[in-house]
Amino acid sequence: MSRTTAGSGNASTVDAVLRRSARRTPDRTAVDYADRSWTYAELDDAVSRAAAVLRSHGLSPGDRVASYGHNSDAYLIGYLACARAGLVHVPVNQNLTGDDLAYLLGQSGSGLVLVDPALAGRLPEGVPVLALRDAGDSLLDRLASTAPYDGPAPDAEDLVQLLYTSGTTALPKGAMMTHRALVHEYVSAVTALGLSAEDRPVHALPLYHSAQMHVFLLPYLAVGARNTILDAPDGDRLFDLIEAGRADSVFAPPTVWIALANRPDFATRDLGALRKGFYGASVMPVPVLERLRERLPGLAFHNCFGQSEIGPLAMVLGPDEHEGRMDSCGRPVLFVEARVVDENGKDVPDGTPGEIVYRSPQLCEGYWDKPEATEEAFRDGWFHSGDLAVRDADGYHTIVDRVKDVINSGGVLVASRQVEDALYTHPEVAEVAVVGLPDARWIEAVTAFVVRRGEVTEEELVAHAKERLASFKAPKRVVLVDELPRNASGKILKRELRDRHGAAGA
C-alpha cells in the first residue's frame, strides 16, 4: 500500500483527528495548560514540528518512544507527534521507579524516552532521553527552530501506542493499539458520552492512562472543545475552575470522587456549573454515587467502563439510565459487541454470572512480545476480558468482579464488590477493598481493608456487614489502614494487598 504524505487528511489516523479540527476551527483555543494556550492551528503546527524533532533522533517508523512525565501540553504534543511521525508511543506511569520502570522500557524496546527533567534521574543509565519541557533544549524549545514534518504519513493499520495494562493482578502487558482502533474508540466516546464542542472539560487524571487520554482528551479535540489540562486532580484548582465557569465536565475514578466528596468545602462551594460527571477505571460504590447525586442533583453522571485492550471504552451507563440500576456499567458503545459466557465460551442465560468477551475494531492486536498471553486472551474470535458480569434482559451489564478477584471461601464463591458495597453503607467508612487471603480452614478468608472516616472498630464493621450479607460473605477479618495502595489512575492494587498481607499470614 502506498503511503500518503504527512499533510494528508484522508487516513483514519490519530494525528488526522487533530488536523481535521485545526482545519475546521483553526483559531479556536484547543488547550490551556498553566500559563500557555494553543489554538487548534498552533497545536497542529506544534505537532508537525515535534514529529520532525523526533525523527531527527534517528528513529524510524515503528520504533517505540516512551513518555515518562506528568500532565502537560508537552506530553500531549509528544503523543501526537509520535502518531504523525509513524512512531509507537509508550506511555509510562510517572510513579514507576527502579525495576518496574526498567521493565516497561526494556520490554517495549523504547529507543527514546520523552521525560520531564524532574524525573530524569530515575531512568536507567544509558537510556537515550529528550526532555519534554523546562530544560532549555526540550521538545517544546526546539519547535520554533524546526521545520514541520513532511515525511510519509502512517497507515490506519500501523501501531500507534503500546497501552500497558495497569498490572493490578500481574505484570503489565503492552496492548498493541493501531491508529484505526483508537479512532474507532474516539468515535464511540463522542457518541456514547455526548461530547460537544461547547463543553468545557478539565483533564486532571494522568495522561499516561488510557481513560483520560483516549476517552476524553482526544475525543474532545476531535469535536473542537476547549480543553484545560491540570497537573493532577487538585480539588482547590478544580473547584476554582468550576466556580469561574471554566469547567463543566470532569472525569475521575471513584477514589478521586470519594476524595472530592470528603473535602470539608464540598458542601459549601458553588459547583452548580458542573454539568457532566464521568467516572470509571474501577467500580463506583453505590452508596458513594448516591451521596454525590444528592449533593449535585444537576450533574449528569456517566459510568464509563472498559479496559486498556479495547481503547479503553467498552460500555457506558448514561445519566438517564442510572435509576434502578445504579450498580450497572451500562451497555456496549457504538463499535463494541459483547457477550457473557461460561468457562467453555458458551453464552449464559441473562441473570447468570459469566465472563464478558468482546469483538470490536477498537481492540488491540494482541500483547507486545507476549504470544502466549495473546493466545490466551483472544480465543474463538473473541477477546476474553477477565471481568465477571451479569447481563439483564435489556442488555445492561453489572460487573460482579474481576475473575481473579472472586474469593473462594470454603468452596463458595464470593464477589468482593458485594462485600465492599455493604461496608460502604457504614458512615465511618471512607474507602474499602476486599480480597481473599490464604486460610487453612476457608481456603481464602474474606478480608476487608478499611480506611476510616471516623472512629469505628473492626468488630463493629464485621457486625455491620453481617447485618447486610449472608454469613459466608461477611468478612472474616477487617484490617484498618491509613490508605489503600493504588496506581496513578486510581485503581486499588488488590494484588499488592494479597501479596503483602498473604505473605505475612494475615
C-alpha positions, 0 to 999 in steps of 0.5 A: 500500500502506498503511503500518503504524505504527512499533510494528508487528511484522508487516513483514519489516523490519530494525528488526522483527528487533530488536523481535521479540527485545526482545519475546521476551527483553526483559531479556536483555543484547543488547550490551556495548560498553566500559563500557555494556550494553543489554538487548534492551528498552533497545536497542529503546527506544534505537532508537525514540528515535534514529529520532525524533532523526533525523527531527527533522533534517528528513529524510524517508523515503528520504533517505540518512544516512551513518555515518562512525565506528568500532565502537560501540553508537552506530553500531549504534543509528544503523543501526537507527534509520535502518531504523525511521525509513524512512531509507537508511543509508550506511555509510562506511569510517572510513579514507576521507579527502579525495576518496574520502570526498567521493565516497561522500557526494556520490554517495549524496546523504547529507543527514546524516552520523552521525560520531564527533567524532574524525573530524569534521574530515575531512568536507567543509565544509558537510556537515550532521553529528550526532555519534554519541557523546562530544560532549555533544549526540550521538545517544546524549545526546539519547535520554533527552530524546526521545520514541520514534518513532511515525511510519509504519513502512517497507515490506519493499520500501523501501531500507534501506542503500546497501552500497558495494562495497569498490572493490578493482578500481574505484570503489565502487558503492552496492548498493541493499539493501531491508529484505526482502533483508537479512532474507532474508540474516539468515535464511540466516546463522542457518541456514547458520552455526548461530547460537544464542542461547547463543553468545557472539560478539565483533564486532571487524571494522568495522561499516561492512562488510557481513560483520560487520554483516549476517552476524553482528551482526544475525543474532545479535540476531535469535536473542537472543545476547549480543553484545560489540562491540570497537573493532577486532580487538585480539588482547590484548582478544580473547584476554582475552575468550576466556580469561574465557569471554566469547567463543566465536565470532569472525569475521575475514578471513584477514589478521586470522587470519594476524595472530592466528596470528603473535602470539608468545602464540598458542601459549601462551594458553588459547583452548580456549573458542573454539568457532566460527571464521568467516572470509571477505571474501577467500580463506583460504590453505590452508596458513594454515587448516591451521596454525590447525586444528592449533593449535585442533583444537576450533574449528569453522571456517566459510568464509563467502563472498559479496559486498556485492550479495547481503547479503553471504552467498552460500555457506558451507563448514561445519566438517564439510565442510572435509576434502578440500576445504579450498580450497572456499567451500562451497555456496549458503545457504538463499535463494541459487541459483547457477550457473557459466557461460561468457562467453555465460551458458551453464552449464559442465560441473562441473570447468570454470572459469566465472563464478558468477551468482546469483538470490536475494531477498537481492540488491540492486536494482541500483547507486545512480545507476549504470544502466549498471553495473546493466545490466551486472551483472544480465543474463538474470535473473541477477546476474553476480558477477565471481568465477571458480569451479569447481563439483564434482559435489556442488555445492561451489564453489572460487573460482579468482579474481576475473575481473579478477584472472586474469593473462594471461601470454603468452596463458595464463591464470593464477589468482593464488590458485594462485600465492599458495597455493604461496608460502604453503607457504614458512615465511618467508612471512607474507602474499602477493598476486599480480597481473599487471603490464604486460610487453612480452614476457608481456603481464602478468608474474606478480608476487608481493608478499611480506611476510616472516616471516623472512629469505628472498630473492626468488630463493629464493621464485621457486625455491620456487614453481617447485618447486610450479607449472608454469613459466608460473605461477611468478612472474616477479618477487617484490617484498618489502614491509613490508605489503600495502595493504588496506581496513578489512575486510581485503581486499588492494587488488590494484588499488592494487598494479597501479596503483602498481607498473604505473605505475612499470614494475615 
